[in-house]
């Protein structure tokens, strides 16, 4: 059975801490069982601060200032929303790097309610300068992007999810991957929504680009792959999160942009991520219907 993104993260984080003395991990209870061996083997570099997410970021900042490459980890709302001021100041304003690794995505753990949902995370973190944001769609891609991040010193957000595409792609960090070429429109599918997007557009003559690096946005590949008069964003987080980046990349090449994602609304439902995808139109049927509506609205030149 293939390991999930989260399981691969724990395995690789333990391996990196074992091998590299500059690597450190800071937890706020979440992940302590997955990192139990590392916690025992390296108590000076694998630290559980308890349910204190703001402190988790502060400790990571201190570690970075003393030469370590810190990794912090929790559910998305606890890794981004709760300690947002510390991400802004303790990492950004101090200008040190860390790898923030979240799990739960937008609503993987919606069974626990709104406290564990964070479809706003990528949009929120995008308001801070100097962050690289990775949104893998397969455990192998998540592992690749994590290892790349571990070799650097910048600020990285790695967004892991329970949902996964069936196959990994030969992605390059920072670049859009050209899944297929077409002529009628350009579809950008982010992370774990690639499979649903491909199913939705199986009989459509469209270009499909696969995005696993949300920031900085790869405008060059988009410009070089444009097809038709319409660009459709399919993102597993808040609707329109990357619309401004697409518009900026195409500032001198006018195109219509249609955004598909999690609506900016109060989410009060429990259930599985599959049920939430269906409710928000992020399953194959919902994506197809919205793309067809957008294509029908394109004026004939």
C-alpha positions as CSV (number, residue, x, y, z in Angstrom):
1,X,0.0,0.0,0.0
2,X,1.4,3.4,-1.0
3,X,2.3,5.7,1.9
4,X,0.3,8.9,2.2
5,X,1.9,12.3,1.9
6,X,1.8,12.6,5.7
7,X,3.4,9.2,6.2
8,X,6.2,10.0,3.6
9,X,6.8,13.3,5.4
10,X,7.4,11.7,8.8
11,X,9.7,9.1,7.2
12,X,11.8,11.7,5.3
13,X,11.9,14.2,8.2
14,X,13.3,11.4,10.4
15,X,15.8,10.5,7.8
16,X,16.9,14.1,7.3
17,X,17.3,14.7,11.1
18,X,19.3,11.5,11.4
19,X,21.6,12.4,8.5
20,X,21.9,16.2,8.7
21,X,22.9,17.9,11.9
22,X,21.6,21.3,10.7
23,X,18.0,19.9,10.4
24,X,15.6,20.4,13.3
25,X,11.9,19.8,13.8
26,X,9.5,21.7,16.0
27,X,6.1,20.3,16.7
28,X,3.0,21.5,18.6
29,X,1.8,18.0,19.6
30,X,0.5,17.2,16.2
31,X,2.8,14.7,14.6
32,X,4.5,13.6,17.8
33,X,3.5,10.0,17.3
34,X,4.7,10.0,13.7
35,X,8.1,11.5,14.8
36,X,8.4,9.4,18.0
37,X,11.7,7.8,17.1
38,X,13.2,11.1,16.1
39,X,12.0,12.7,19.3
40,X,13.8,10.0,21.3
41,X,16.9,10.0,19.2
42,X,17.4,13.7,18.8
43,X,15.7,15.5,21.8
44,X,17.9,18.6,21.2
45,X,16.8,19.0,17.6
46,X,13.3,17.5,17.5
47,X,11.2,19.5,20.0
48,X,7.6,19.3,21.0
49,X,6.4,22.5,22.5
50,X,2.9,21.3,23.2
51,X,-0.3,23.0,22.0
52,X,1.5,26.3,21.5
53,X,1.6,27.0,17.8
54,X,2.9,30.6,18.2
55,X,5.8,29.3,20.3
56,X,6.4,26.7,17.6
57,X,7.2,29.4,15.1
58,X,9.2,31.4,17.6
59,X,11.4,28.5,18.4
60,X,11.9,27.8,14.7
61,X,13.0,31.4,14.2
62,X,15.5,31.0,17.0
63,X,16.8,27.8,15.5
64,X,17.2,29.4,12.1
65,X,19.1,32.4,13.6
66,X,21.6,29.9,15.1
67,X,22.2,28.1,11.8
68,X,19.6,25.3,11.8
69,X,17.2,24.5,9.1
70,X,13.9,24.2,11.0
71,X,10.8,22.3,10.0
72,X,7.5,23.0,11.7
73,X,4.4,20.9,11.3
74,X,0.8,20.9,12.2
75,X,-2.7,20.9,10.7
76,X,-3.1,23.8,8.2
77,X,-5.2,26.1,10.5
78,X,-2.7,25.6,13.3
79,X,0.4,26.0,11.1
80,X,-0.8,29.1,9.2
81,X,-3.8,30.8,10.7
82,X,-3.2,30.6,14.4
83,X,0.5,31.7,14.3
84,X,0.2,34.1,11.4
85,X,1.7,37.1,13.2
86,X,4.7,34.9,14.1
87,X,5.1,33.8,10.5
88,X,5.0,37.5,9.5
89,X,7.4,38.8,12.2
90,X,9.5,35.9,13.6
91,X,10.3,34.5,10.2
92,X,9.5,37.2,7.6
93,X,10.5,40.4,9.4
94,X,13.6,38.8,11.0
95,X,14.3,37.4,7.5
96,X,15.1,33.8,8.4
97,X,13.9,30.6,6.7
98,X,11.9,27.6,7.7
99,X,9.8,24.8,6.2
100,X,6.2,24.9,7.3
101,X,4.6,21.6,6.5
102,X,0.8,21.4,7.0
103,X,-1.6,18.5,6.7
104,X,-5.4,18.5,6.4
105,X,-5.6,20.8,3.3
106,X,-8.9,22.6,3.0
107,X,-11.1,20.0,4.6
108,X,-9.4,16.6,4.8
109,X,-10.3,16.5,8.5
110,X,-13.7,18.2,8.3
111,X,-15.0,15.4,10.6
112,X,-13.5,17.6,13.4
113,X,-15.4,20.7,12.2
114,X,-14.4,24.2,11.1
115,X,-11.5,24.4,13.5
116,X,-9.6,21.9,11.3
117,X,-10.5,23.4,8.0
118,X,-8.3,25.9,6.2
119,X,-9.2,26.6,2.6
120,X,-7.8,30.1,3.1
121,X,-4.3,29.1,4.0
122,X,-2.5,29.6,0.6
123,X,-4.3,32.9,0.0
124,X,-3.4,34.1,3.5
125,X,0.3,33.1,3.3
126,X,0.5,34.7,-0.2
127,X,0.1,38.1,1.4
128,X,3.5,37.7,3.0
129,X,6.6,38.3,0.8
130,X,9.4,35.8,0.2
131,X,7.5,32.6,0.6
132,X,7.7,29.6,-1.7
133,X,4.4,27.6,-1.6
134,X,4.3,24.0,-2.8
135,X,1.0,22.1,-3.4
136,X,2.0,18.6,-4.4
137,X,-0.6,16.2,-5.8
138,X,1.1,12.9,-5.0
139,X,3.2,11.5,-2.1
140,X,6.2,11.1,-4.4
141,X,5.9,14.8,-5.5
142,X,5.5,15.9,-1.8
143,X,8.7,14.0,-0.9
144,X,10.6,15.5,-3.8
145,X,9.5,19.1,-2.9
146,X,10.3,18.5,0.8
147,X,13.8,17.3,0.0
148,X,14.4,20.4,-2.3
149,X,13.2,22.7,0.5
150,X,15.5,21.0,3.0
151,X,18.5,21.9,0.9
152,X,17.7,25.7,0.9
153,X,17.4,28.4,3.5
154,X,14.3,30.2,2.3
155,X,10.7,30.3,3.7
156,X,8.7,27.4,2.3
157,X,5.1,26.3,2.8
158,X,4.5,22.6,1.9
159,X,0.8,21.8,1.8
160,X,0.1,18.1,2.2
161,X,-3.3,16.5,1.6
162,X,-5.1,13.2,2.0
163,X,-6.4,13.5,-1.5
164,X,-3.9,12.4,-4.2
165,X,-3.6,11.9,-7.9
166,X,-3.1,8.3,-9.0
167,X,0.3,8.9,-10.6
168,X,3.1,11.3,-9.9
169,X,4.4,13.6,-12.6
170,X,8.0,14.5,-13.5
171,X,7.6,17.9,-11.9
172,X,10.2,20.6,-11.5
173,X,10.0,22.9,-8.5
174,X,8.9,26.3,-9.5
175,X,7.5,25.3,-12.9
176,X,4.2,24.4,-14.3
177,X,4.1,20.9,-15.9
178,X,2.5,20.6,-19.3
179,X,0.1,17.7,-19.0
180,X,-1.3,18.0,-22.5
181,X,-1.8,20.5,-25.4
182,X,-5.1,21.7,-26.8
183,X,-6.5,24.7,-28.7
184,X,-9.8,25.8,-27.1
185,X,-8.7,26.9,-23.6
186,X,-5.9,26.7,-21.0
187,X,-6.7,24.9,-17.7
188,X,-4.4,25.1,-14.7
189,X,-5.0,22.3,-12.2
190,X,-3.3,22.6,-8.8
191,X,-2.0,19.7,-6.8
192,X,-4.5,16.9,-6.0
193,X,-7.2,18.2,-8.3
194,X,-5.3,17.1,-11.5
195,X,-7.0,13.7,-11.8
196,X,-10.5,15.2,-11.5
197,X,-9.6,17.9,-14.0
198,X,-8.3,15.4,-16.5
199,X,-11.5,13.3,-16.1
200,X,-13.6,16.5,-16.5
201,X,-11.9,17.5,-19.7
202,X,-11.2,14.1,-21.3
203,X,-13.1,14.9,-24.5
204,X,-12.2,18.6,-24.6
205,X,-9.6,20.1,-26.9
206,X,-7.8,22.1,-24.1
207,X,-4.3,22.6,-22.8
208,X,-3.9,21.3,-19.2
209,X,-1.1,22.7,-17.0
210,X,-0.3,21.1,-13.7
211,X,0.7,23.4,-10.8
212,X,2.6,22.1,-7.8
213,X,4.4,25.5,-7.0
214,X,1.8,28.1,-6.3
215,X,4.3,30.8,-5.4
216,X,6.2,32.2,-7.1
217,X,3.8,31.6,-10.0
218,X,5.3,30.3,-13.2
219,X,4.1,32.9,-15.7
220,X,6.7,32.0,-18.3
221,X,5.3,28.5,-18.9
222,X,1.7,29.8,-18.9
223,X,2.6,32.4,-21.5
224,X,4.3,29.8,-23.7
225,X,1.4,27.3,-23.5
226,X,-1.6,29.6,-23.9
227,X,-4.5,28.2,-25.9
228,X,-7.8,29.8,-26.7
229,X,-9.3,32.9,-25.1
230,X,-9.9,31.4,-21.7
231,X,-7.7,30.5,-18.7
232,X,-9.4,28.3,-16.0
233,X,-7.9,27.9,-12.6
234,X,-8.8,24.7,-10.7
235,X,-7.5,25.0,-7.1
236,X,-8.1,22.9,-4.0
237,X,-8.3,26.0,-1.8
238,X,-10.1,29.3,-1.8
239,X,-11.5,30.3,-5.2
240,X,-9.3,32.7,-7.1
241,X,-6.3,32.4,-5.0
242,X,-4.0,32.6,-8.0
243,X,-6.2,34.8,-10.2
244,X,-4.0,37.9,-9.6
245,X,-0.9,36.0,-10.5
246,X,-2.4,34.8,-13.8
247,X,-3.6,38.3,-14.6
248,X,-0.2,39.7,-13.9
249,X,1.5,37.1,-16.1
250,X,-0.9,37.9,-18.9
251,X,-1.1,41.7,-18.4
252,X,-0.2,42.3,-22.1
253,X,-2.0,39.3,-23.4
254,X,-5.7,39.8,-22.6
255,X,-7.5,36.6,-21.6
256,X,-10.7,35.8,-19.6
257,X,-10.0,34.1,-16.3
258,X,-12.4,31.7,-14.7
259,X,-11.6,30.5,-11.1
260,X,-12.8,27.2,-9.7
261,X,-12.1,26.4,-6.0
262,X,-13.5,26.4,-2.5
263,X,-16.0,29.2,-2.1
264,X,-15.3,32.0,0.3
265,X,-18.1,31.1,2.6
266,X,-18.6,29.9,6.2
267,X,-18.2,26.1,6.1
268,X,-20.4,24.4,8.6
269,X,-20.5,20.9,7.3
270,X,-18.7,17.8,8.5
271,X,-18.1,14.7,6.4
272,X,-15.2,13.5,4.1
273,X,-13.1,15.5,1.7
274,X,-14.9,13.6,-1.1
275,X,-18.3,14.9,0.1
276,X,-16.9,18.4,0.4
277,X,-15.4,18.3,-3.1
278,X,-18.8,17.2,-4.5
279,X,-20.6,19.9,-2.5
280,X,-18.2,22.6,-3.8
281,X,-18.2,21.4,-7.4
282,X,-14.6,20.2,-7.2
283,X,-15.3,16.6,-8.3
284,X,-15.0,15.7,-12.0
285,X,-18.6,16.4,-12.7
286,X,-18.6,19.8,-11.0
287,X,-15.4,20.9,-12.6
288,X,-16.7,19.8,-16.1
289,X,-19.9,21.8,-15.7
290,X,-18.1,24.9,-14.7
291,X,-15.5,24.7,-17.5
292,X,-18.3,24.2,-20.0
293,X,-20.2,27.2,-18.7
294,X,-17.0,29.3,-18.9
295,X,-16.3,28.1,-22.5
296,X,-19.8,28.9,-23.5
297,X,-19.3,32.5,-22.3
298,X,-16.2,33.1,-24.4
299,X,-17.0,35.5,-27.2
300,X,-16.4,34.4,-30.8
301,X,-13.8,36.7,-32.4
